[in-house]
Amino acid sequence: MVYEVILAKTAVETFDAIYDQIEQRFGTATAKKFELTVVNTLESISLRPYIFKATRENENVRKGWINKNCSFFYEVTESQIQVLFFWDNRQEPLMDS
């Protein structure tokens, strides 16, 4: 089964903020590579939604990994995956996972 991946408004906002930061600091080529990695990762979880570990606080929310500097949190339902937000790992922790 292929799950539909939905981005919450917060996910779009946090992705855009991280993308813009990468583009400003490292250039458009690096930002585009980041975007491609995100797309590939979201395609992977649409096929295998349980490949990433559930958080301690909520077993329905999982923490995915983009690279050493960026993670994302998502929730799996019967037929959809809702990406809740992206997280710059250099920030203070929001959730203990």
Chimera marker file (.cmm) of the C-alpha trace (Angstrom):
<marker_set name="trace">
<marker id="1" x="0.000" y="0.000" z="0.000" r="1" g="1" b="0" radius="0.5"/>
<marker id="2" x="1.225" y="3.487" z="-0.833" r="1" g="1" b="0" radius="0.5"/>
<marker id="3" x="0.293" y="6.125" z="1.716" r="1" g="1" b="0" radius="0.5"/>
<marker id="4" x="-0.590" y="9.645" z="0.635" r="1" g="1" b="0" radius="0.5"/>
<marker id="5" x="1.835" y="12.184" z="2.132" r="1" g="1" b="0" radius="0.5"/>
<marker id="6" x="0.226" y="15.422" z="3.303" r="1" g="1" b="0" radius="0.5"/>
<marker id="7" x="2.204" y="18.438" z="4.526" r="1" g="1" b="0" radius="0.5"/>
<marker id="8" x="0.654" y="20.391" z="7.379" r="1" g="1" b="0" radius="0.5"/>
<marker id="9" x="0.856" y="24.178" z="7.144" r="1" g="1" b="0" radius="0.5"/>
<marker id="10" x="3.548" y="24.132" z="9.827" r="1" g="1" b="0" radius="0.5"/>
<marker id="11" x="5.553" y="21.601" z="7.800" r="1" g="1" b="0" radius="0.5"/>
<marker id="12" x="5.506" y="23.873" z="4.758" r="1" g="1" b="0" radius="0.5"/>
<marker id="13" x="6.519" y="26.887" z="6.857" r="1" g="1" b="0" radius="0.5"/>
<marker id="14" x="9.357" y="25.085" z="8.636" r="1" g="1" b="0" radius="0.5"/>
<marker id="15" x="10.621" y="23.495" z="5.403" r="1" g="1" b="0" radius="0.5"/>
<marker id="16" x="10.661" y="26.905" z="3.716" r="1" g="1" b="0" radius="0.5"/>
<marker id="17" x="12.554" y="28.455" z="6.638" r="1" g="1" b="0" radius="0.5"/>
<marker id="18" x="15.206" y="25.719" z="6.616" r="1" g="1" b="0" radius="0.5"/>
<marker id="19" x="15.473" y="25.810" z="2.809" r="1" g="1" b="0" radius="0.5"/>
<marker id="20" x="15.929" y="29.606" z="2.865" r="1" g="1" b="0" radius="0.5"/>
<marker id="21" x="18.604" y="29.344" z="5.557" r="1" g="1" b="0" radius="0.5"/>
<marker id="22" x="20.513" y="26.720" z="3.553" r="1" g="1" b="0" radius="0.5"/>
<marker id="23" x="20.223" y="28.786" z="0.378" r="1" g="1" b="0" radius="0.5"/>
<marker id="24" x="21.501" y="31.936" z="2.093" r="1" g="1" b="0" radius="0.5"/>
<marker id="25" x="24.415" y="30.186" z="3.815" r="1" g="1" b="0" radius="0.5"/>
<marker id="26" x="25.472" y="27.628" z="1.209" r="1" g="1" b="0" radius="0.5"/>
<marker id="27" x="23.852" y="28.579" z="-2.099" r="1" g="1" b="0" radius="0.5"/>
<marker id="28" x="21.037" y="27.417" z="-4.342" r="1" g="1" b="0" radius="0.5"/>
<marker id="29" x="22.706" y="24.167" z="-5.417" r="1" g="1" b="0" radius="0.5"/>
<marker id="30" x="22.984" y="22.961" z="-1.819" r="1" g="1" b="0" radius="0.5"/>
<marker id="31" x="19.407" y="24.023" z="-1.079" r="1" g="1" b="0" radius="0.5"/>
<marker id="32" x="18.177" y="22.077" z="-4.121" r="1" g="1" b="0" radius="0.5"/>
<marker id="33" x="20.093" y="18.987" z="-2.939" r="1" g="1" b="0" radius="0.5"/>
<marker id="34" x="18.384" y="19.348" z="0.445" r="1" g="1" b="0" radius="0.5"/>
<marker id="35" x="14.990" y="19.610" z="-1.272" r="1" g="1" b="0" radius="0.5"/>
<marker id="36" x="15.688" y="16.469" z="-3.331" r="1" g="1" b="0" radius="0.5"/>
<marker id="37" x="16.687" y="14.580" z="-0.186" r="1" g="1" b="0" radius="0.5"/>
<marker id="38" x="13.423" y="15.636" z="1.476" r="1" g="1" b="0" radius="0.5"/>
<marker id="39" x="11.368" y="14.521" z="-1.536" r="1" g="1" b="0" radius="0.5"/>
<marker id="40" x="13.168" y="11.154" z="-1.670" r="1" g="1" b="0" radius="0.5"/>
<marker id="41" x="12.684" y="10.614" z="2.058" r="1" g="1" b="0" radius="0.5"/>
<marker id="42" x="8.973" y="11.429" z="1.862" r="1" g="1" b="0" radius="0.5"/>
<marker id="43" x="8.621" y="9.002" z="-1.049" r="1" g="1" b="0" radius="0.5"/>
<marker id="44" x="10.315" y="6.328" z="1.079" r="1" g="1" b="0" radius="0.5"/>
<marker id="45" x="7.944" y="6.789" z="4.000" r="1" g="1" b="0" radius="0.5"/>
<marker id="46" x="4.950" y="6.701" z="1.651" r="1" g="1" b="0" radius="0.5"/>
<marker id="47" x="5.980" y="3.101" z="0.929" r="1" g="1" b="0" radius="0.5"/>
<marker id="48" x="7.288" y="2.187" z="4.400" r="1" g="1" b="0" radius="0.5"/>
<marker id="49" x="5.771" y="4.572" z="6.953" r="1" g="1" b="0" radius="0.5"/>
<marker id="50" x="7.161" y="2.775" z="9.996" r="1" g="1" b="0" radius="0.5"/>
<marker id="51" x="10.853" y="2.917" z="9.058" r="1" g="1" b="0" radius="0.5"/>
<marker id="52" x="11.491" y="5.684" z="11.587" r="1" g="1" b="0" radius="0.5"/>
<marker id="53" x="11.163" y="5.373" z="15.338" r="1" g="1" b="0" radius="0.5"/>
<marker id="54" x="8.079" y="6.552" z="17.244" r="1" g="1" b="0" radius="0.5"/>
<marker id="55" x="8.565" y="9.360" z="19.759" r="1" g="1" b="0" radius="0.5"/>
<marker id="56" x="8.327" y="8.660" z="23.480" r="1" g="1" b="0" radius="0.5"/>
<marker id="57" x="5.623" y="11.255" z="23.980" r="1" g="1" b="0" radius="0.5"/>
<marker id="58" x="3.241" y="9.932" z="21.330" r="1" g="1" b="0" radius="0.5"/>
<marker id="59" x="3.579" y="6.531" z="19.696" r="1" g="1" b="0" radius="0.5"/>
<marker id="60" x="1.587" y="7.770" z="16.682" r="1" g="1" b="0" radius="0.5"/>
<marker id="61" x="4.170" y="10.465" z="15.931" r="1" g="1" b="0" radius="0.5"/>
<marker id="62" x="7.460" y="9.436" z="14.369" r="1" g="1" b="0" radius="0.5"/>
<marker id="63" x="10.727" y="11.274" z="13.955" r="1" g="1" b="0" radius="0.5"/>
<marker id="64" x="12.261" y="10.997" z="10.509" r="1" g="1" b="0" radius="0.5"/>
<marker id="65" x="15.804" y="11.920" z="9.548" r="1" g="1" b="0" radius="0.5"/>
<marker id="66" x="16.779" y="14.045" z="6.531" r="1" g="1" b="0" radius="0.5"/>
<marker id="67" x="20.428" y="14.671" z="7.417" r="1" g="1" b="0" radius="0.5"/>
<marker id="68" x="22.490" y="15.386" z="10.523" r="1" g="1" b="0" radius="0.5"/>
<marker id="69" x="21.070" y="18.917" z="10.686" r="1" g="1" b="0" radius="0.5"/>
<marker id="70" x="17.410" y="18.278" z="9.869" r="1" g="1" b="0" radius="0.5"/>
<marker id="71" x="14.672" y="15.948" z="11.099" r="1" g="1" b="0" radius="0.5"/>
<marker id="72" x="10.940" y="15.898" z="10.595" r="1" g="1" b="0" radius="0.5"/>
<marker id="73" x="7.979" y="14.673" z="12.572" r="1" g="1" b="0" radius="0.5"/>
<marker id="74" x="5.027" y="12.872" z="11.047" r="1" g="1" b="0" radius="0.5"/>
<marker id="75" x="1.903" y="10.952" z="11.966" r="1" g="1" b="0" radius="0.5"/>
<marker id="76" x="0.636" y="7.825" z="10.245" r="1" g="1" b="0" radius="0.5"/>
<marker id="77" x="-3.096" y="7.199" z="9.813" r="1" g="1" b="0" radius="0.5"/>
<marker id="78" x="-4.844" y="4.333" z="8.015" r="1" g="1" b="0" radius="0.5"/>
<marker id="79" x="-4.151" y="5.740" z="4.548" r="1" g="1" b="0" radius="0.5"/>
<marker id="80" x="-2.144" y="8.947" z="4.990" r="1" g="1" b="0" radius="0.5"/>
<marker id="81" x="1.045" y="10.306" z="6.408" r="1" g="1" b="0" radius="0.5"/>
<marker id="82" x="0.803" y="13.825" z="7.734" r="1" g="1" b="0" radius="0.5"/>
<marker id="83" x="4.140" y="15.602" z="7.993" r="1" g="1" b="0" radius="0.5"/>
<marker id="84" x="3.740" y="17.853" z="11.026" r="1" g="1" b="0" radius="0.5"/>
<marker id="85" x="6.939" y="19.924" z="10.846" r="1" g="1" b="0" radius="0.5"/>
<marker id="86" x="10.606" y="19.966" z="9.955" r="1" g="1" b="0" radius="0.5"/>
<marker id="87" x="13.177" y="20.590" z="12.661" r="1" g="1" b="0" radius="0.5"/>
<marker id="88" x="16.654" y="22.095" z="12.520" r="1" g="1" b="0" radius="0.5"/>
<marker id="89" x="18.546" y="19.764" z="14.866" r="1" g="1" b="0" radius="0.5"/>
<marker id="90" x="20.814" y="22.580" z="15.976" r="1" g="1" b="0" radius="0.5"/>
<marker id="91" x="17.866" y="24.196" z="17.802" r="1" g="1" b="0" radius="0.5"/>
<marker id="92" x="16.899" y="23.433" z="21.363" r="1" g="1" b="0" radius="0.5"/>
<marker id="93" x="15.010" y="20.110" z="21.542" r="1" g="1" b="0" radius="0.5"/>
<marker id="94" x="11.243" y="20.339" z="21.186" r="1" g="1" b="0" radius="0.5"/>
<marker id="95" x="10.433" y="16.685" z="21.794" r="1" g="1" b="0" radius="0.5"/>
<marker id="96" x="12.477" y="14.007" z="23.443" r="1" g="1" b="0" radius="0.5"/>
<marker id="97" x="12.528" y="11.156" z="20.990" r="1" g="1" b="0" radius="0.5"/>
<link id1="1" id2="2" r="1" g="1" b="0" radius="0.2"/>
<link id1="2" id2="3" r="1" g="1" b="0" radius="0.2"/>
<link id1="3" id2="4" r="1" g="1" b="0" radius="0.2"/>
<link id1="4" id2="5" r="1" g="1" b="0" radius="0.2"/>
<link id1="5" id2="6" r="1" g="1" b="0" radius="0.2"/>
<link id1="6" id2="7" r="1" g="1" b="0" radius="0.2"/>
<link id1="7" id2="8" r="1" g="1" b="0" radius="0.2"/>
<link id1="8" id2="9" r="1" g="1" b="0" radius="0.2"/>
<link id1="9" id2="10" r="1" g="1" b="0" radius="0.2"/>
<link id1="10" id2="11" r="1" g="1" b="0" radius="0.2"/>
<link id1="11" id2="12" r="1" g="1" b="0" radius="0.2"/>
<link id1="12" id2="13" r="1" g="1" b="0" radius="0.2"/>
<link id1="13" id2="14" r="1" g="1" b="0" radius="0.2"/>
<link id1="14" id2="15" r="1" g="1" b="0" radius="0.2"/>
<link id1="15" id2="16" r="1" g="1" b="0" radius="0.2"/>
<link id1="16" id2="17" r="1" g="1" b="0" radius="0.2"/>
<link id1="17" id2="18" r="1" g="1" b="0" radius="0.2"/>
<link id1="18" id2="19" r="1" g="1" b="0" radius="0.2"/>
<link id1="19" id2="20" r="1" g="1" b="0" radius="0.2"/>
<link id1="20" id2="21" r="1" g="1" b="0" radius="0.2"/>
<link id1="21" id2="22" r="1" g="1" b="0" radius="0.2"/>
<link id1="22" id2="23" r="1" g="1" b="0" radius="0.2"/>
<link id1="23" id2="24" r="1" g="1" b="0" radius="0.2"/>
<link id1="24" id2="25" r="1" g="1" b="0" radius="0.2"/>
<link id1="25" id2="26" r="1" g="1" b="0" radius="0.2"/>
<link id1="26" id2="27" r="1" g="1" b="0" radius="0.2"/>
<link id1="27" id2="28" r="1" g="1" b="0" radius="0.2"/>
<link id1="28" id2="29" r="1" g="1" b="0" radius="0.2"/>
<link id1="29" id2="30" r="1" g="1" b="0" radius="0.2"/>
<link id1="30" id2="31" r="1" g="1" b="0" radius="0.2"/>
<link id1="31" id2="32" r="1" g="1" b="0" radius="0.2"/>
<link id1="32" id2="33" r="1" g="1" b="0" radius="0.2"/>
<link id1="33" id2="34" r="1" g="1" b="0" radius="0.2"/>
<link id1="34" id2="35" r="1" g="1" b="0" radius="0.2"/>
<link id1="35" id2="36" r="1" g="1" b="0" radius="0.2"/>
<link id1="36" id2="37" r="1" g="1" b="0" radius="0.2"/>
<link id1="37" id2="38" r="1" g="1" b="0" radius="0.2"/>
<link id1="38" id2="39" r="1" g="1" b="0" radius="0.2"/>
<link id1="39" id2="40" r="1" g="1" b="0" radius="0.2"/>
<link id1="40" id2="41" r="1" g="1" b="0" radius="0.2"/>
<link id1="41" id2="42" r="1" g="1" b="0" radius="0.2"/>
<link id1="42" id2="43" r="1" g="1" b="0" radius="0.2"/>
<link id1="43" id2="44" r="1" g="1" b="0" radius="0.2"/>
<link id1="44" id2="45" r="1" g="1" b="0" radius="0.2"/>
<link id1="45" id2="46" r="1" g="1" b="0" radius="0.2"/>
<link id1="46" id2="47" r="1" g="1" b="0" radius="0.2"/>
<link id1="47" id2="48" r="1" g="1" b="0" radius="0.2"/>
<link id1="48" id2="49" r="1" g="1" b="0" radius="0.2"/>
<link id1="49" id2="50" r="1" g="1" b="0" radius="0.2"/>
<link id1="50" id2="51" r="1" g="1" b="0" radius="0.2"/>
<link id1="51" id2="52" r="1" g="1" b="0" radius="0.2"/>
<link id1="52" id2="53" r="1" g="1" b="0" radius="0.2"/>
<link id1="53" id2="54" r="1" g="1" b="0" radius="0.2"/>
<link id1="54" id2="55" r="1" g="1" b="0" radius="0.2"/>
<link id1="55" id2="56" r="1" g="1" b="0" radius="0.2"/>
<link id1="56" id2="57" r="1" g="1" b="0" radius="0.2"/>
<link id1="57" id2="58" r="1" g="1" b="0" radius="0.2"/>
<link id1="58" id2="59" r="1" g="1" b="0" radius="0.2"/>
<link id1="59" id2="60" r="1" g="1" b="0" radius="0.2"/>
<link id1="60" id2="61" r="1" g="1" b="0" radius="0.2"/>
<link id1="61" id2="62" r="1" g="1" b="0" radius="0.2"/>
<link id1="62" id2="63" r="1" g="1" b="0" radius="0.2"/>
<link id1="63" id2="64" r="1" g="1" b="0" radius="0.2"/>
<link id1="64" id2="65" r="1" g="1" b="0" radius="0.2"/>
<link id1="65" id2="66" r="1" g="1" b="0" radius="0.2"/>
<link id1="66" id2="67" r="1" g="1" b="0" radius="0.2"/>
<link id1="67" id2="68" r="1" g="1" b="0" radius="0.2"/>
<link id1="68" id2="69" r="1" g="1" b="0" radius="0.2"/>
<link id1="69" id2="70" r="1" g="1" b="0" radius="0.2"/>
<link id1="70" id2="71" r="1" g="1" b="0" radius="0.2"/>
<link id1="71" id2="72" r="1" g="1" b="0" radius="0.2"/>
<link id1="72" id2="73" r="1" g="1" b="0" radius="0.2"/>
<link id1="73" id2="74" r="1" g="1" b="0" radius="0.2"/>
<link id1="74" id2="75" r="1" g="1" b="0" radius="0.2"/>
<link id1="75" id2="76" r="1" g="1" b="0" radius="0.2"/>
<link id1="76" id2="77" r="1" g="1" b="0" radius="0.2"/>
<link id1="77" id2="78" r="1" g="1" b="0" radius="0.2"/>
<link id1="78" id2="79" r="1" g="1" b="0" radius="0.2"/>
<link id1="79" id2="80" r="1" g="1" b="0" radius="0.2"/>
<link id1="80" id2="81" r="1" g="1" b="0" radius="0.2"/>
<link id1="81" id2="82" r="1" g="1" b="0" radius="0.2"/>
<link id1="82" id2="83" r="1" g="1" b="0" radius="0.2"/>
<link id1="83" id2="84" r="1" g="1" b="0" radius="0.2"/>
<link id1="84" id2="85" r="1" g="1" b="0" radius="0.2"/>
<link id1="85" id2="86" r="1" g="1" b="0" radius="0.2"/>
<link id1="86" id2="87" r="1" g="1" b="0" radius="0.2"/>
<link id1="87" id2="88" r="1" g="1" b="0" radius="0.2"/>
<link id1="88" id2="89" r="1" g="1" b="0" radius="0.2"/>
<link id1="89" id2="90" r="1" g="1" b="0" radius="0.2"/>
<link id1="90" id2="91" r="1" g="1" b="0" radius="0.2"/>
<link id1="91" id2="92" r="1" g="1" b="0" radius="0.2"/>
<link id1="92" id2="93" r="1" g="1" b="0" radius="0.2"/>
<link id1="93" id2="94" r="1" g="1" b="0" radius="0.2"/>
<link id1="94" id2="95" r="1" g="1" b="0" radius="0.2"/>
<link id1="95" id2="96" r="1" g="1" b="0" radius="0.2"/>
<link id1="96" id2="97" r="1" g="1" b="0" radius="0.2"/>
</marker_set>
